[in-house]
Amino acid sequence: MGGELSYAAKKPERAAAARKANPEELLNDIYAELSKNDLDAAQRKADALVEAYPSFRLGHLVRGDILLMHTRPVLVLGAAAPAGAESKLADLRREAAVRLQAARPAATLLPRALLQMRKDQRHALIVDARHSRLYLYENRNDGLRLVQDFYVSQGKLGINKLKEGDMRTPVGVYYLIGRLPGVKLPDMYGKGALPLDYPNDWDKVNGRSGSGIWVHGTPPETFSRPPLSTDGCVVVSNEDLNFLTRTVEIGKTPILIGDQVEFVSKEQMDKDLQQAAGLVETWRRDVENRDDVSLKALYSPKFKSAADDNIDAWLDKNRYLPGAKKISVTISDSSYFRQPSQEEVIVSNFTQQIVIGKFRHAVRKKQYWAREGAAWKIVAETNV
């Protein structure tokens, strides 16, 4: 009896200790103990995991297998699961594979997608759809720093959203544009949601439609969902959502989604940034020189503005005091992002200031540059 009381008394203590580590760290610890054939240590850590996270179904599955290991060898995850649970088992096995193979970049490597952020942009999110991973970066004076990474679920049919209801998560460069508290949403969204500005201008040029793409939580009784299980949203645990909600800045935090997330050296980043800034500088020079022919050549034949203007109509709208002989054009507060996908796209945001005598005009611009053959062309442009 005394032993049972001692065991019960330690449960809250173990759960509190486990809470200090995230489930993946605990899961990896369990598998590390199993690799050393230390079944008792693995059992203790599995107990702590399910006590700390009672709705973490994968944790319960692993713990059940460990209990079974005391009596016979276990060769497959979910050996202790009841018959008839094949579909749920398949989902949990996929989740286990994604979590245990989570890739974290070396400290010396940087996310290629985040070429340059504005000083007032404190954080950025990158979703690696291939590995069901979300990375949170902090923009510091001394450069980018990885704050934390999270397991995520995405669209049932994967990525590359094309239309409403296709069960896919979009690929592109977006921004978080709001906070929706969980109390105002159905239970399926958990503790709340962070809406994205999908579709962006690049999506519209390509005829992509749909709406309501959010980063959101899970129902109260569900700790996490399978990797491919949403209607197109990016889903994290409620605990992770709370952390993200406290951290990000609405309207300023970019979220980049793709399946070609790369981590590169600072030298490669500097080279990519030089290229992106060089494209905008060429555009600035042609605007300042009133070189209409060269300027128009920078735009793709596919170009379309948010108002559905073609190239000629758009350039006419953005031509200031055409009779003036000399103008000055400067660029400031620039940010540059590479879309982390097979489509080579650079998104440039900057403030353009034009001075013509006493006339001064400043506008915030967003340009989408896409590689077309050997050249980069502007496929969409917006005055924000």
Residue pairs with C-beta under 8 A, 6 or more apart in sequence:
11 51
14 44
14 47
14 48
14 51
14 52
15 48
15 51
15 52
16 52
17 48
18 26
18 48
18 49
18 51
18 52
18 53
19 52
21 29
23 49
23 53
23 56
23 58
23 59
23 99
23 223
24 99
24 100
24 102
24 151
26 45
26 48
26 49
26 52
26 59
27 49
27 58
27 59
27 62
27 96
27 99
27 100
28 100
29 45
30 42
30 45
30 46
30 49
30 62
30 66
31 42
31 100
33 39
33 41
33 42
33 45
34 42
34 66
39 66
39 69
39 70
42 66
43 63
43 66
43 67
43 70
46 59
46 62
46 63
46 66
47 63
49 56
49 59
49 62
49 63
50 56
50 59
50 60
50 63
53 59
53 223
55 220
55 221
55 222
55 223
56 223
56 224
57 88
57 92
57 222
57 223
57 224
58 92
58 95
58 96
58 99
58 224
61 77
61 78
61 80
61 81
61 89
61 92
61 96
62 77
62 96
64 80
64 81
65 74
65 77
65 78
65 79
65 80
67 80
68 74
68 79
68 80
74 80
77 89
77 92
77 93
77 96
78 85
78 89
78 92
78 93
81 88
81 89
91 226
91 229
92 226
94 226
94 227
94 228
95 151
95 224
95 226
95 227
98 131
98 132
98 133
98 151
98 227
99 151
101 131
102 131
102 133
102 149
102 151
103 128
103 131
103 133
104 146
104 149
105 111
105 146
105 263
106 263
107 146
108 265
108 266
109 263
109 264
109 265
110 143
110 144
110 263
110 264
110 265
110 266
110 269
111 126
111 135
111 137
111 144
111 261
111 262
111 263
112 261
112 262
112 263
112 264
112 268
112 269
112 272
112 338
112 340
113 126
113 173
113 256
113 258
113 261
113 262
113 337
113 338
113 339
113 340
114 124
114 126
114 137
114 144
114 254
114 256
114 337
115 269
115 272
115 273
115 276
115 336
115 337
115 338
115 346
116 273
116 276
116 277
116 334
116 335
116 336
117 124
117 139
117 144
117 254
117 335
118 252
118 333
118 334
118 335
118 349
119 139
120 252
121 139
121 249
121 252
121 253
121 254
121 335
122 138
122 139
122 249
122 252
122 253
123 136
123 137
123 138
123 139
123 147
123 247
123 248
123 249
123 253
124 136
124 137
124 139
124 144
124 253
124 254
124 255
124 256
125 134
125 135
125 136
125 137
125 176
125 215
125 244
125 248
125 253
125 254
125 255
125 256
126 134
126 135
126 137
126 255
126 256
126 257
126 261
126 340
127 133
127 134
127 135
127 152
127 154
127 169
127 234
127 255
127 256
127 257
127 258
127 261
128 134
128 135
128 258
128 259
128 261
128 340
129 154
129 158
129 159
129 169
129 171
129 257
129 258
129 259
130 259
130 260
130 261
131 261
132 151
132 152
132 153
132 154
132 227
133 149
133 150
133 151
133 152
133 261
134 149
134 150
134 151
134 152
134 234
134 236
135 146
135 149
135 261
136 146
136 147
136 148
136 149
136 150
136 244
136 247
137 144
137 145
137 146
137 147
138 144
138 145
138 146
138 147
147 247
148 243
150 236
150 237
150 240
150 244
151 224
151 236
151 237
152 234
152 235
152 236
153 224
153 225
153 226
153 227
153 228
153 229
153 230
153 234
153 235
153 236
154 169
154 227
154 228
154 230
154 232
154 233
154 234
154 235
155 161
155 166
155 167
155 168
155 169
155 228
155 230
155 231
155 232
155 233
156 167
156 228
156 229
156 230
156 231
157 166
157 167
157 168
157 228
158 168
158 169
158 228
159 168
159 169
159 170
159 171
159 257
159 258
159 259
160 168
160 170
160 171
161 168
161 169
161 170
161 171
161 198
161 208
161 210
161 213
161 232
162 168
162 207
162 208
162 209
162 210
163 208
163 209
163 210
164 209
164 210
164 211
165 210
165 231
166 210
166 232
167 230
167 231
167 232
168 232
169 213
169 230
169 232
169 233
169 234
169 257
170 196
170 198
170 199
170 203
170 208
170 210
170 213
170 232
170 257
171 257
171 258
171 259
171 339
171 340
171 341
171 343
172 198
172 200
172 202
172 203
172 256
172 257
172 258
172 339
172 341
172 345
173 200
173 202
173 254
173 256
173 337
173 339
173 345
173 347
174 196
174 197
174 198
174 200
174 213
174 254
174 255
174 256
174 257
175 196
175 197
175 251
175 252
175 253
175 254
175 255
176 194
176 195
176 196
176 215
176 248
176 250
176 251
176 253
176 255
177 195
177 196
177 197
177 250
177 251
178 194
178 195
178 250
179 192
179 193
179 194
179 245
179 250
180 189
180 192
180 193
180 194
180 195
180 214
180 216
181 192
182 189
182 190
182 191
182 192
182 193
182 217
182 238
185 192
185 193
185 216
187 219
187 220
188 218
188 219
189 214
189 216
189 217
190 216
190 217
190 218
190 219
190 220
190 238
190 241
191 217
191 238
191 241
191 242
191 245
192 216
192 217
192 241
192 245
193 214
193 215
193 216
193 217
193 233
194 214
194 215
194 216
194 241
194 244
194 245
194 248
194 250
195 212
195 213
195 214
196 213
196 214
196 215
196 255
198 210
198 211
198 213
199 208
199 209
199 210
199 211
201 306
201 366
201 368
201 380
201 381
201 382
202 339
202 345
202 347
202 368
202 370
202 379
202 380
204 304
204 306
204 380
205 302
205 303
205 304
205 368
205 379
205 380
210 232
212 232
212 233
213 232
213 233
213 234
214 233
214 234
215 233
215 234
215 235
215 236
215 241
215 244
215 255
216 233
216 234
216 235
216 236
216 241
217 235
217 236
217 237
217 238
217 240
217 241
218 224
218 225
218 235
218 236
218 237
218 238
220 238
223 237
224 237
225 235
229 235
234 257
236 244
254 335
254 337
256 337
256 339
256 340
257 340
258 339
258 340
258 341
259 340
259 341
259 342
260 340
260 341
260 342
261 340
262 340
264 272
272 338
273 336
275 346
276 336
276 338
276 346
276 348
276 369
277 334
277 336
279 346
279 348
279 369
279 376
280 331
280 334
280 348
280 350
280 367
281 331
282 298
283 295
283 298
283 367
283 378
284 329
284 330
284 331
284 352
285 291
286 294
286 295
286 298
287 295
287 329
287 352
287 354
288 327
288 328
288 329
290 327
292 315
295 315
296 311
296 312
296 315
298 377
298 378
299 311
299 314
299 315
299 377
299 378
299 379
299 381
300 370
300 372
300 377
300 378
300 379
301 311
302 379
303 310
303 311
303 314
303 377
303 378
303 379
303 380
303 381
304 310
304 379
304 380
305 313
305 314
305 380
305 381
305 382
306 380
306 382
309 317
314 381
318 383
320 327
320 354
320 356
320 359
320 361
321 327
321 356
321 359
324 356
324 357
326 356
327 354
327 355
327 356
328 354
328 355
328 356
329 352
329 353
329 354
330 352
330 353
330 355
331 350
331 351
331 352
331 353
332 350
332 351
332 353
333 350
333 351
334 348
334 349
334 350
335 348
335 349
335 350
336 346
336 347
336 348
336 349
337 346
337 347
338 344
338 345
338 346
338 347
339 345
339 346
339 347
343 370
344 370
344 371
345 368
345 369
345 370
345 371
346 368
346 369
346 370
346 376
347 366
347 367
347 368
347 369
348 365
348 366
348 367
348 369
349 364
349 365
349 366
349 367
349 384
350 364
350 365
351 362
351 363
351 364
351 365
352 362
352 363
352 364
352 365
353 360
353 361
353 362
354 360
354 361
354 362
363 383
363 384
364 383
364 384
365 381
365 382
365 383
365 384
366 381
366 382
366 384
367 378
367 380
367 381
368 378
368 379
368 380
368 381
369 376
369 377
369 378
369 379
370 376
370 377
370 379
371 377
